[in-house]
Amino acid sequence: MRQSKVDKLYAGLKDLAEERRGKLDERHRLFQLNREVDDLEQWIAEREVVAGSHELGQDYEHVTMLQERFREFARDTGNIGQERVDTVNHMADELINSGHSDAATIAEWKDGLNEAWADLLELIDTRTQILAASYELHKFYHDAKEIFGRIQDKHKKLPEELGRDQNTVETLQRMHTTFEHDIQALGTQVRQLQEDAARLQAAYAGDKADDIQKRENEVLEAWKALLDACEGRRVRLVDTGDKFRFFSMVRDLMLWMEDVIRQIEAQEKPSLNLLNGYFVSFLGTYHLVEYMNKYLVLIKAEIHAVYDSFTTCIELGNLLARKLLQLTEKRKEMIDKWEDRGKWVIDRILEVHQFSRDASVAEAWLLGQEPYLSSREIGQSVDEVEKLIKRHEAFEKSAATWDERFSALERLTTLELLEVRRQQEEEERKRRPPSPEPSTKASEETESQQQWDTSKGEQVSQNGLPAEQGSPRMAETVDTSEMVNGAAEQRTSSKESSPIPSPTSDRKAKTALPAQSAATLPARTQETPSAQMEGFLNRKHEWEAHNKKASSRSWHNVYCVINNQEMGFYKDAKTAASGIPYHSEVPVSLKEAICEVALDYKKKKHVFKLRLSQSRRCCSLPTSYLELGQVSHPGAGWR
């Protein structure tokens, strides 16, 4: 009996010991996993610091070095990190499959580790793309600088010598043809640079886009100047060759004609005795006539042989004469324009000086009359008062003669009229609304907008503006709209331009122009337009540019207001009513935007993607927002 009881107690103690050993083993394996997870998370955090760097490089060589170093870093991180993550996941799966008591905690550690690893890989991918974009930009700058330098070197190597004779000109023409063939390679590089600039301008905005355009324009201007210089030198060489060819042909033809004349004059005429001898027989006479005929035919054939040379020489001479005539006419036109322009400038300067002289004389007369007008003498007797009255009447008569002079001073000069006209044209151009841009998706956008407005109980045109006004892009609304309580208020401009003052108009009209133009502007509306939709959304940026991912892709709860097909972001309803944007962000235009349900995103519910023309945003609708009944599903009416 006692032995049986002891055996039972021993068996129970043994079971308890085994259970205790199993729990301790589970705890040991749990702490081992915890240590591995902590070490790996710390390693991932250290790698995230490097992957999250915002250094983009100062020049082409610097960004190339950064790209090579980060490529090695990404390769090492991917190989080592993936192996360690797989090991930890295998350990966690073994503990979970073995029925560990802390399986929920282990699964949470595993999910957190995998999410941190995925975030690190995403940061590495983002950093790789950012460095690639920076590499393309700095490579464009480097190529533009190199091509510009090569163009300048080619321009400096273009000689100015035109040759001193026909042979020299022909040699220079062959050299210039070779030079033009050599710069064709530069033309290919310039065209490639233009393609790169167009691609980069689509990806960047602001100062970067302006800098890219500036570099491209510098290269294009230098290339155009080089081509113009080559064309001008080719034309000058052709003209110089024609000139020397004309002189050479004239010299050769003159020498040939002198030689022919000398041969004709040197030919001996048959004497009378010889003729009498020939007359004796008919055969002798026939030989003499035949000899003279052959001689004349030979000279005539030689003259006809050089007929084409005469024609070519005459044509070259006429060409030179026409060019000389064109030069004379152009010189006459230049002198006539210079004389007309000089006369116009002299007349305007004379007009200004005459006005200055008349104004000085009038001012001196006014200053001379000021002591009399400021005098307080009113007379002490009847005689003195009568004298003062007569004196004042004489002053009034004298002042009446100055009315015409002061009226002439009030007239605007020609230069002032031109300046007023220029200011009025500039103000009219600023007040004129921009023309709407054509779009192939206009019908689709109008149809979707009308469907959305029907669900709200009101019909508005595209972008919340009248159809004839159109909707300019956000970058073009700086001069035509301004923010009032968080909503854009479109200005309208008067269609009637102010009349241009005539030369007889009052000079005071010039000072009244700003007040008149301000009075013609429409008054600003003080009432805030009612929003079509508003509420809280969780927002997450995915892209900042065409090929540039956002540096921060965390979820943020923001208050959104949709008005006139523009979405504004605010901290809450109070800041939205006050018109204070979230982080000073300008409203984004929903025109040409595409909204779709994010079916591939599983971490949150009710997620939709809003793709704009310049970036991509990922937003999450809360359940309470869906319960308002304003949208039937997350993607309705957002296109």
Secondary structure, 3 states (H helix, E strand, C coil): CHHHHHHHHHHHHHHHHHHHHHHHHHHHHHHHHHHHHHHHHHHHHHHHHHHCCCCCCCCHHHHHHHHHHHHHHHHHHHHHHHHHHHHHHHHHHHHHHCCCCCHHHHHHHHHHHHHHHHHHHHHHHHHHHHHHHHHHHHHHHHHHHHHHHHHHHHHHHCCCCCCCCHHHHHHHHHHHHHHHHHCHHHHHHHHHHHHHHHHHHHHCCCHHHHHHHHHHHHHHHHHHHHHHHHHHHHHHHHHHHHHHHHHHHHHHHHHHHHHHHHHHHHCCCCCHHHHHHHHCCHHHHHHHHHHHHHHHHHHHHHHHHCHHHHHHHHHHHHHHHHHHHHHHHHHHHHHHHHHHHHHHHHHHHHHHHHHHHHHHHHHHHHHHHHHHHCCCCCCCCHHHHHHHHHHHHHHHHHHHCCHHHHHHHHCCCHHHHHHHHHHHHHHHHHHCCCCCCCCCCHHHHHHHHHHHHHHHCCCCCHHHCCCCCCCCCHHHCCCCEEEECCEEEECCCCCCCCCCCCCCCCCHHHHCHHHHHHHHCCCCCCCCCCCCEEEEEEEEEEEEECCEECCCCCCEEEEEEEECCEEEEECCHHHHHHCCCHHHCCCEECCCCEEEECCCCCCCCCEEEEECCCCEEEEECCHHHHCCCCCCCCCCCCC
